[in-house]
Amino acid sequence: MTRLPIWHSALEVPAELGETAVSIGNYDGVHRGHRFVLDQLRRHAEARSLSPVALTFWPHPRHVMGSPEATPLLTGHEDRDRLLLLAGLHGVLDLEFTLDFAQHSPEEFVRIFLVEGLRAKCVVLGEDALFGRANAGNIDTMRELGEKYGFEVVTAPDLGPEGAGTGRISSSGIRRDLLAGDVRAANEALGRLHTVTDEIHHGFRRGRELGFPTANLGPRPQGLIPADGVYAGYATVTAQDPSHAGDEPLAGAPATISIGTNPTFEADGEPRRTVEAYVLGDHDLHLYGDTVRLEFVEFQRPTLKFDSIDALVEQMAEDVEVTRRTLEAERSRSDLGS
């Protein structure tokens, strides 16, 4: 298996990478605004015969310096780095962010990681970029250090909803949209469908008993879980268990996704928030331990409590039909726009 060009230490950066153009950031979500900066990075790199590279961090600095609950992440660690590479970069220097790491002065950070580690000759940053201990370094600091160490500093404007210079697309704004259930607005800002990924876990098996077997995620999936409710989306299952490797792959299958505490069954025990997906069509979802990726297209309805199982089953059947119609309409719009 080919190893991805993702390095977790400046010492791991291969010499054959050569001199680089670098952009620095957390890149949570790798949204349209991030990709606008990365597109500029690639253009500047190509014009200077440099390798375009992202320098990023994990965990998110706010999780180390503050509270993880205050900044739920749009994407998991592996998904974030994969999306960065898909943006056309030659590599990602993904550094572990710790309290000790946060003590690097701006100049130490630049010298160790940009100059000595990545052999940077061009650094692309936003005007409001901050770096180094206590965020003491800013764009002016970077320009001064560029003159000292021999690299150019290029600023990248923000990308707004209609293009450059019309306002900012931010990870925090996308988080607000998802936590409000507005996945369509979040997808527009992301430039792709929002995804949540996890292993398939054992659920309560209620869906199977009711004729709607579901793939159940665990309590801590990769990616931000949107607001409670029912959504139209897609499911992709990747075999992790070698015994499943020869099974028919499930890729981009239409799915009705439910998020919530299942209030109809609240008398059965302590409420537990779950994420589960019913895949339209005839599919075997007994592949526990395999990886499922859910992509969210549209919010359908809020979570409801039903007076009877029959009423719940009737609503579930309607949810599936709404999902089918929603995804067919979505595909038609995509075909017209292509």
N, C-alpha and C positions, 0 to 999 in steps of 0.2 A: 504494500500500500504506500502510495506517495505521501510523504509528510508535507503538511501544509506549511507555508512560510509564515509561521506564527512563532515569535520568540518571546521568552519570558525573562530574559536578561540581556544586557548589552553585550555580554560575552558570547551569546548564542548567534548574534548577527553574522552571517557568513561574509567573508572577505570578498567573494565574487559578486556580492550585491553592488559593490562600487559606491560611488558618491550618490547622495540621495537628496530628494526634496521631501520635506516632512510637514505633516499637519498634526496638531496636538489637540486632543479632546477626549471626552468620555463617550461620545457618540451613542448615547442610549437611544435605541430605535433605528439608528442610521436612517433618519427621515430625509425628506426632500431638501431641507436646509443643509443637512450634513453632506448630502450627495452633491449639492451645488458647490460647496467648498472643495470636496474631493475631486469634482470635475476640473475645477480650476487648478488644483494641485497636479493633476495628471497633465494638464496643458503646459503648466510651467515646467514640469519635469521633462516633458518631451522636448520643449524648446531649448532646454539646457543639457540634454542627454544625461539626465539623472533618473534614478529609480524612485518612483513615488511610494512613500511609506507613511502609515499612520502610527503615531505614538499614543497609546491609550492606557487605561488603568483598570484593575479589578482587585478588590471590590470597588464600587463607586465611592469616591472620596466622602460623599455625604453620609454613607453608611458607616464609615470609619470615624469621621469627625463628629457625627451627629446621630440621628436615629434612622435605621432602615425603614421603619414604618412611615416616616415622613416623605420618603422618596421611593415609592414602588417603581420598579424598573420595567420599562416597556419590553425589553428583550433579555433573554438569559445570556450568560457568558459566551458559550459556544456560538449561539445564533448571532450575537453582536459581531464577533470576529469573522464569522462566515460572511455576513453581509458586507463587512468592510472589504474583504477580498473580492467579493462579487462586484464591488464598485470599481474594479480595475486596478487595484493596488498590487505592487510587487511583494508586499509583506506588511506585517503588523507587529510592532514591538509592544507587547501587552505586559505591563509591569504590575507587580503586586503592590497595592497601595496599603501602607501600614503607617502607624504613628511615627515610626522611625523614618520611613521614606518621606513623610511630610516635613521633616526637618531640613531637607536639602534647601540651601539658599537658591535664589534664582540662578546665580552664576554656576553653582555646583551642578544644578539640574541640567543646565545647558551644556556645560563642559563634559559631564560624564555621559549623558545619554544622546544629546544631539551631535556634539563634535566628535568625541572619542568613540561612542557606540555606533552611531549611524552615519558618520562622516557627512553631515548635512552641509549642503551648499545653498539651499533655499528653504526657508521656513514660511509656510502659509498659515496665517492666523486671522481671526476676526478682530475687529478694532477693540472689543471689550475683553480680550483674552487676559487671563491672570494665571500666574504660575509661581512655583517656589514657596518657601516657608511663609505661612500666613498670607498667601496670595500677594506677596510683596512685589512680584514682577508683573509688568504690564507690557503693552505693545512698544512703548518707548524704551523700556528696559531691554526688550528683545532686540530692538534696532541697535542699541549701544553695544550689546554683546555680539551682535552680528558683525559690527565693524571690528571688534576686538578679535574675534575668532574666524573671520573670513567667510561669513555666509550672508546671503541676501534675505531680507524680510519683505514678504508681500502680504498685503491685507486683502481679505475677502469680504465683500459686502454680504448682508443678510439676504436670504431669499424669502419673499412673501408669497401669499396665495396666488398672485398673478405673475410672479417673477421677481427678478432682482429689484431691490430698493422699494418694495411696497409693504414692508412690515416683516416681522420675524416669525418663522415657523420654529416652535420650541418643543422640546420633549415634555416640559411641564404642561403646555397647552394640550398636547395629545393625551397626557395622563388624565387631565380634567375631562376631555371628551369621552374617553373610555370609561371612567368612573361614573359618568352620567349616562352610559349606554349608547352614546352617539358614535357607533363604530364607523358610520359612513364618513363623518367629518374627520375622524382619526385616520381612516384609510386615505383620504384625500391628502392630508398632511404627510403621511408616511410615504405615499407614492406606491403603496402595495397593500395587501390585506394584512391586518394585524393577526399575529399568530400566537398561540399558546401551545407548549409542547411538554409532554411528560410520558412516563411509562403507563401502560394500561394497568389499572389496579382493579382489584375485586371491589364491586359495589354491593348494594343491598339486594341485587337481582330482582328488584321490583319490575324494572322495565321488561325483562325477559318474561316474567310471569304475566305481564299485561299485553304481551305481543309486540313490544317495542324494545328489543335488546339494545343496550347501549355500551359504548366504550367509556370507561370511567377514568378520570385523571385523579392523581393523588392530591394531598393537601397543599403541596408546594411545587406547582409546575413552573416551568421556565416561561416567563412572559407575564404581563399584567392581566389579571382576570377582569373583564369588564363588569359593569353593574349586573345585579341579578336580573334574570329575564330569560326569554327564549329568542334565539338568533338563527338566521339562515347562514350557512357556511359550508365549508369543505373539510374533509378529513383525509389524511394520508397516514398510513401505517407502515412502519419500517421494521422488519424482523430483526430482533436482537437474539432470540433463542435460536440456536443452530437448527433445531428440529423444525422450525417454521420457515427456513430459508427457501424451500421449494414451493411454498404456498403462493397462490395467486396474489400479486401485490395489490394493495389498496391505495390508489394515488388520486388525490383531488376528487374524491367521491362526494356528491351532495350529502349534506348532513344537517339535521336539526339539533342545535346545541342548547342545552338547558343549564342555567347557572342559578343556584339558590339552595334553600334549606328544605325543599319539598314539604311545605306546610301542610299538605293534605295528610301526611303521615307523621305529623309532629308528636302524636300520642305514642308512637313506637319507641321513643327514647329521646336522648339529648339531640337537639337540632345540630346538623353538621352541614356546612356549606359544601356543595359538590359541583363539579363540572362534568357533564356527561353528554355524549353525542350519539344520536340515533342516525345511522348511515342508511340512506334511502337505497332500496334494492335488497338483494339477497346476499348478505355477507356474513361470514363467521367472525364474531368478535370475541372469541374465547382465547385470543392470543395474549394472555397475561404476561407482562414483562417486556412486550414489544413496545416500540415508541410510536405514539400517535401525535400528529401535528394538526391542530385545529386552526382554520382560517375563518375569520369573521367577516361576513358581508353586510348583514342588515339586522337591526333590532326588529323583532316581531311583536312581542307583547311582554308585559311585566309578569312576574311570578304571581300565581293565584292559588288560593285555597279552594278546593272543591268539596261539595257536600257529599259526594258519592264517588266510588271508583268508576262507575259507568260514565259519570260526567267528565271525569279526568281522562278516561280512554277516548271519549268523543272529542275532547279538546286536543288530545295528542294527535289524533288522526287529522284534525283540521290544521294543526301546526305543521305537520308533514306536507300537506297540500300547499300551505302558504309558502313553505320553504321551496317547494318545487316550482311554484309560479315565480317566486322572487328570483331564483337563480336562473330560470329560463329568460326572464326579462333582463337580468344582468348580462347574460351571454349575448342577447340580442343587441343591447346597447354597445357591448364591446365589439361585436361584429360590424356594426354600423360605423364605429369610430376607427376601425382598423383600415 
